[in-house]
Amino acid sequence: ATQQQERREPRGPRRREFQREEEKVQEPSFAADASLEAILEELKERGIGRN
């Protein structure tokens, strides 16, 4: 949380753009995380994930 505050303060007018980008990135990233977890579970069941 501290890093985000340090990033936002000096940039000033651009922080709105960064917030929009972060919001856009968060939604698909959560979906990707869920799908990746499902894929990892399938690989574990098949035994492919063991190297």
C-alpha positions as a Markdown table, in Angstrom:
| # | Residue | x | y | z |
|---|---|---|---|---|
| 1 | Ala | 0.0 | 0.0 | 0.0 |
| 2 | Thr | 2.9 | 2.4 | 0.8 |
| 3 | Gln | 4.4 | 1.9 | -2.7 |
| 4 | Gln | 1.2 | 2.9 | -4.4 |
| 5 | Gln | 0.9 | 6.1 | -2.4 |
| 6 | Glu | 4.5 | 7.0 | -3.2 |
| 7 | Arg | 3.8 | 6.4 | -6.9 |
| 8 | Arg | 0.6 | 8.4 | -7.1 |
| 9 | Glu | 1.7 | 11.5 | -5.2 |
| 10 | Pro | 4.6 | 12.9 | -7.4 |
| 11 | Arg | 2.8 | 12.2 | -10.7 |
| 12 | Gly | -0.2 | 14.4 | -9.9 |
| 13 | Pro | -2.5 | 14.7 | -13.0 |
| 14 | Arg | -1.6 | 11.3 | -14.4 |
| 15 | Arg | -2.8 | 9.4 | -11.3 |
| 16 | Arg | -6.4 | 9.2 | -12.7 |
| 17 | Glu | -5.1 | 7.4 | -15.8 |
| 18 | Phe | -3.1 | 4.9 | -13.7 |
| 19 | Gln | -6.1 | 4.2 | -11.6 |
| 20 | Arg | -8.2 | 3.5 | -14.7 |
| 21 | Glu | -5.5 | 1.2 | -16.0 |
| 22 | Glu | -5.3 | -0.6 | -12.7 |
| 23 | Glu | -9.1 | -1.1 | -12.6 |
| 24 | Lys | -9.1 | -2.4 | -16.2 |
| 25 | Val | -6.2 | -4.8 | -15.4 |
| 26 | Gln | -7.6 | -6.1 | -12.1 |
| 27 | Glu | -10.8 | -7.6 | -13.6 |
| 28 | Pro | -9.2 | -9.9 | -16.2 |
| 29 | Ser | -6.3 | -10.7 | -13.9 |
| 30 | Phe | -8.7 | -12.1 | -11.3 |
| 31 | Ala | -10.4 | -14.3 | -13.9 |
| 32 | Ala | -7.0 | -15.4 | -15.2 |
| 33 | Asp | -5.9 | -16.3 | -11.7 |
| 34 | Ala | -9.1 | -18.4 | -11.2 |
| 35 | Ser | -8.5 | -20.2 | -14.6 |
| 36 | Leu | -4.8 | -20.8 | -13.8 |
| 37 | Glu | -5.8 | -22.4 | -10.5 |
| 38 | Ala | -8.3 | -24.6 | -12.2 |
| 39 | Ile | -5.6 | -25.6 | -14.8 |
| 40 | Leu | -3.1 | -26.3 | -12.1 |
| 41 | Glu | -5.6 | -28.5 | -10.3 |
| 42 | Glu | -6.2 | -30.5 | -13.5 |
| 43 | Leu | -2.5 | -30.9 | -14.0 |
| 44 | Lys | -2.0 | -32.2 | -10.5 |
| 45 | Glu | -4.9 | -34.7 | -10.9 |
| 46 | Arg | -3.3 | -35.9 | -14.1 |
| 47 | Gly | 0.2 | -36.0 | -12.5 |
| 48 | Ile | 1.7 | -33.7 | -15.2 |
| 49 | Gly | 2.7 | -31.0 | -12.7 |
| 50 | Arg | 5.3 | -33.3 | -11.0 |
| 51 | Asn | 8.7 | -32.7 | -12.6 |
